[in-house]
Amino acid sequence: MNELEQLLKRLIEFGLLTEQEEGIVKRSMLQIELQLTPKTRYVEYMEQFNIISGKKFRPDTESRDIYYENDSIYSNSDRLTALKNAMSDPWIKENSTVVIPKWALKSETIGKYINYEAPKSTDRTGKGSIDIGKTDYNAPVAI
């Protein structure tokens, strides 16, 4: 499949296919991938995405394209680690509608969340607690 897909991408690259034919190629490649056994890394990623995010997205051509664009940079393990870390972000918890496959597969998202650690906060505002009364304002400051 990989050789066939590379050939079709070259045809698209050189402008030998119309936009309609390009769409047909992308949808056809996705349908082939969904029927393969064993499952491809993209299909496995989408299944894990749904488990981690608690959503029910089906594989689509746009997220598939993004997945394979970054395939040489990130492994499935990297992508899933970034997704798990993103799900622990307080802002993401409050705005869970942004968690869609296209967003989770972007290089910027993976780069931001691959080593992310959720802030450890003791109060409900998410800003942490600071005891200003115990601060020594006359202490020397390292420069």
Summary of the structure (lengths in Angstrom):
residues: 143
radius of gyration: 21.6
end to end distance: 58.7
largest distance: 72.5
contacts: 328
relative contact order: 0.09
helix: 60%
strand: 0%
